[in-house]
Amino acid sequence: MSKTKALPKNLSFEKALERLQEIVAELEDPEKGLEASLELFEEGVGLSRFCRSRIDEIEKRVEVVLRETPDALVTEPLDDELDEDALDGEEPER
């Protein structure tokens, strides 16, 4: 098995996501060999974990900020129905 690449220390979420998109495009190439595909997959998994950890960190920071606001705002998961309507260009039901 090949070694997993170390992520750059100054990697931003946006750059990691951009690289993930590039990897997906490369993996869709039917001419890509098995070993090359495996290396790309391993890199993608590392980037995916990095992005997930950054999202988790940001969620925690948002929760702290909201807890400290005088209005005591509360976060809630997005409603799937609202998300689907937004994607379809329809007005969400209320």
N, C-alpha and C positions, 0 to 999 in steps of 0.2 A: 504494500500500500504506500502511496506517495505521502510526503509530509504536507501537512496543512500549512498554507501561507499565513504568516503573522500579519495581522491588520496594522496599517500605519497608525502611529500614535495620535496624529492630528486628524484622523478620519472623521468627517462630519456625517450626520445622518443622511443628508441630501446626497453626498458623494457615494455613500454606501448603497443607497437606493438606486442611484443612477447606474452603478456597477452591476447591481443585481439585474436591472433591466437589460443591460448588455449581455450578461451571462445567459439570461433566458433566450434572447435572440440567437446567441451562438449555439445553445443547446438544441434549438429548433432546426439547425442545419443538418440535413440527413447525411451529409458527407463527413461530418465530425466523427472521428474515430472513438472507440470505446474508452481508451486511456485518457484522451483529451477531454472527453465528456465527463469522465469521473473526476478529473482535476477541477473542471469548472463546477461540477456539482458540489465538491468539497468546499471550494471557495464560496459558493453561493450559500451553503449552510452556515459557514462562519459569518458571512455578512448578514444573513437573516437573524442569527442569534444576536449579533451586535445591534441591529435595528430594533429588535424586540426589547433588548435591555435598555436602550435609549428611550423607547416609548414608555417602558415601565418607570424609569427615572422621572420622566416628564410628568406622567400621571401622578406620581407621589408628590412632586413639587406643586402641581396644580391643587391637589387636595390640601396641602399645607396652606397655601395662599387662601383658598376658599374658606378654610376653617378659621383663619385669622381675620376674615372680613367681618365688619359689624353686622352685615345682613345675614351672615351664616348661610351662604349659598350652598346648595347641595348638587353634586353631579349625579347624573343618572345615565345608564346605557342608552344609546340611540335606539329608537324603535325601528325594527326592521321594515315595517310597513311604510314608515316615513321615508326611509332610505330608498326603498324600491320606487316609490312614487316620484322622488326627486330625480332618480335616474331615468324614469320614463318621461319626465317633463310634465307630469300631472300635478295638480294641486293635492296636497295630502288631506285626508279626511280628518276632521277635528271632532 
